[in-house]
Amino acid sequence: MASEPRHPAGRLEDRISPGIYAEMEQHVAGCPHCTSLCDSLKRTLALCKALPTPEVPGQVQKCLRQAVAAALAESRQ
């Protein structure tokens, strides 16, 4: 089984160059502030994953989709 990536956002190594990823890993490993932030985010994400996923009512989904579509249309003008 592969080990969990250090960065709490997931598989960053698939999204950025290996050199930059290695620099980030090295920095986090030596920086107490960044280590604390990453550990806190990992705990927060674990708590969120442990919660049940609520069912979003259809009307709410519809309203959100309309709001996003309107915002995107406005941003393109």
NORLIN-V796976 format. One record per residue. N is the residue number from 1. NEAR is the number of other C-alpha atoms within 12 Angstrom. Layout:
n:N near:NEAR
n:N near:NEAR
//
This chain:
n:1 near:3
n:2 near:6
n:3 near:8
n:4 near:13
n:5 near:17
n:6 near:26
n:7 near:29
n:8 near:24
n:9 near:20
n:10 near:18
n:11 near:17
n:12 near:20
n:13 near:21
n:14 near:14
n:15 near:12
n:16 near:14
n:17 near:13
n:18 near:14
n:19 near:14
n:20 near:15
n:21 near:21
n:22 near:18
n:23 near:15
n:24 near:22
n:25 near:22
n:26 near:17
n:27 near:18
n:28 near:21
n:29 near:19
n:30 near:13
n:31 near:14
n:32 near:13
n:33 near:13
n:34 near:20
n:35 near:21
n:36 near:17
n:37 near:19
n:38 near:25
n:39 near:20
n:40 near:16
n:41 near:19
n:42 near:21
n:43 near:16
n:44 near:16
n:45 near:17
n:46 near:14
n:47 near:12
n:48 near:13
n:49 near:12
n:50 near:10
n:51 near:10
n:52 near:8
n:53 near:8
n:54 near:8
n:55 near:9
n:56 near:11
n:57 near:10
n:58 near:10
n:59 near:11
n:60 near:12
n:61 near:13
n:62 near:13
n:63 near:14
n:64 near:15
n:65 near:14
n:66 near:14
n:67 near:14
n:68 near:14
n:69 near:14
n:70 near:14
n:71 near:13
n:72 near:12
n:73 near:11
n:74 near:10
n:75 near:9
n:76 near:8
n:77 near:7
//
